[in-house]
Amino acid sequence: MVVCKALQRFGGVFDLEAVMPEWSCRGFPVFPGGERCLRSGHDNGTNGFFIALFIRKEIVCPLVEEASKVKKQQRRTQAKPVTLK
């Protein structure tokens, strides 16, 4: 439930990444991506745990990219030539 709420709130910023694909006890598919999580319990000889791995999405903003290009171009055109003596 906590993972589902986090994805609802921050899904535009984070993706749920698969954790340890070789681990056999996966999360239940009660929310999109639930099977990417890990879970364990007494049947696995543990006291129980649950792991969800959130990875920050690469945020690409066209306005920021354009502003960066403009700044680089301005630096190139404003650079003073160096004269060697």
Stockholm file with secondary structure:
# STOCKHOLM 1.0

chainA/1-85         MVVCKALQRFGGVFDLEAVMPEWSCRGFPVFPGGERCLRSGHDNGTNGFFIALFIRKEIVCPLVEEASKVKKQQRRTQAKPVTLK
#=GR chainA/1-85 SS CHHHHHHHHHTTTEEEECCCTTCSCBCCSSSTTGGGSEEECGGGTSSCEEECEEEECCCCCHHHHHHHHHHHHHHHHHCCCCCCC
#=GC SS_cons        CHHHHHHHHHTTTEEEECCCTTCSCBCCSSSTTGGGSEEECGGGTSSCEEECEEEECCCCCHHHHHHHHHHHHHHHHHCCCCCCC
//
